[in-house]
Amino acid sequence: MKTTSINTTQSEIRLKVGDRASIKRTITKKDILLIAELIGDYNPVHMDDHFAAQTRFKGRIAHGELITGLISALIGNVLPGPGTIYLSQNIRFLKPVRPDDTIASTVEVMNITQEKRIVQLHATCHNQHDQIILEGEYTVLIEDINNY
């Protein structure tokens, strides 16, 4: 694998194609309530057990933003890490996430454009049954940070 370095004025950030990072989180009903309050989405498919039981999902599902937030946390905190700025995302939701599902989120470096400080990532989220529930491509910018 080819190694590409991205330099900042504080320290050198070293990434290479194939680098990966993962996090895991169990989604709770409280998480669903908190995201609903934050974004104002009280769709009963997320909030009402009786309503959601009558839908194609046969029960409550988590907001998509809650799941993409796991990827955002991974990108902003771990890989590439602090100072990373989203430029674009292209995601597909493949299966619903339900309360008490445990989601493993993974990002992998696919391409690095050194001169523009742009990194392309592939992301996946799996549930506890090892089913892919989200897959996507993210393009991010590694910010040149002074005194961080």
Residue pairs with C-beta under 8 A, 6 or more apart in sequence:
1 16
1 17
1 18
2 16
2 17
3 14
3 16
4 15
4 16
4 17
4 112
4 114
5 12
5 13
5 14
5 15
5 114
6 12
6 13
6 14
6 15
6 112
6 114
6 117
6 119
6 142
7 13
8 83
8 142
8 144
8 145
9 144
9 145
9 146
10 145
10 146
10 147
10 148
13 80
13 81
13 142
15 79
15 80
15 109
15 112
15 119
15 142
16 109
16 112
17 109
17 110
17 111
17 112
18 108
18 109
19 79
19 108
19 109
20 79
20 106
20 107
20 108
20 109
21 74
21 78
21 79
21 106
21 107
22 74
22 104
22 105
22 106
22 107
23 70
23 73
23 74
23 78
23 104
23 105
24 102
24 103
24 104
24 105
25 70
25 102
25 103
25 105
26 100
26 101
26 102
26 103
27 62
27 66
27 67
27 97
27 98
27 99
27 100
27 101
27 102
27 103
28 99
28 100
29 60
29 99
31 62
31 66
32 46
32 47
32 60
32 62
32 63
32 66
32 99
33 47
35 41
35 62
35 63
35 65
35 66
35 69
36 42
36 46
36 47
36 63
39 63
39 65
41 63
41 65
44 51
44 52
45 51
45 52
45 55
45 57
45 60
45 61
46 52
46 60
46 61
46 62
46 63
47 60
48 60
49 59
49 60
52 58
52 59
52 60
52 61
53 59
57 96
59 98
60 98
60 99
61 96
61 97
61 98
62 96
62 97
62 98
62 99
62 101
64 93
66 97
67 93
67 97
67 103
67 125
67 133
67 134
68 89
68 91
68 134
70 103
70 105
70 125
71 105
71 107
71 123
71 125
71 134
71 136
71 138
72 86
74 105
74 106
74 107
74 123
75 84
75 86
75 107
75 121
75 138
75 140
76 82
76 84
79 107
79 109
79 121
80 109
80 119
80 140
80 142
82 145
82 148
83 142
83 143
83 145
83 148
84 119
84 140
84 141
84 142
84 143
85 140
85 141
85 143
86 138
86 139
86 140
87 118
87 139
87 140
87 141
88 138
88 139
89 136
89 137
89 138
89 139
90 136
90 137
91 123
91 134
91 135
91 136
91 137
92 134
92 135
92 136
93 133
93 134
94 131
94 132
94 133
94 134
94 135
95 127
95 131
95 132
95 133
96 133
97 103
97 127
97 133
101 127
101 128
102 127
102 128
103 125
103 126
103 127
103 133
104 125
104 126
104 127
105 123
105 124
105 125
105 134
106 123
106 124
106 125
106 126
107 121
107 122
107 123
107 138
108 121
108 122
108 123
109 119
109 120
109 121
110 120
110 121
110 122
110 137
111 119
111 120
112 118
112 119
112 120
113 119
116 141
117 141
117 142
117 143
117 144
118 139
118 140
118 141
118 142
119 139
119 140
119 141
119 142
120 137
120 138
120 139
120 140
121 137
121 138
121 139
121 140
122 135
122 136
122 137
122 138
123 134
123 135
123 136
123 137
123 138
124 132
124 134
124 135
124 136
125 132
125 133
125 134
125 135
126 132
126 133
127 133
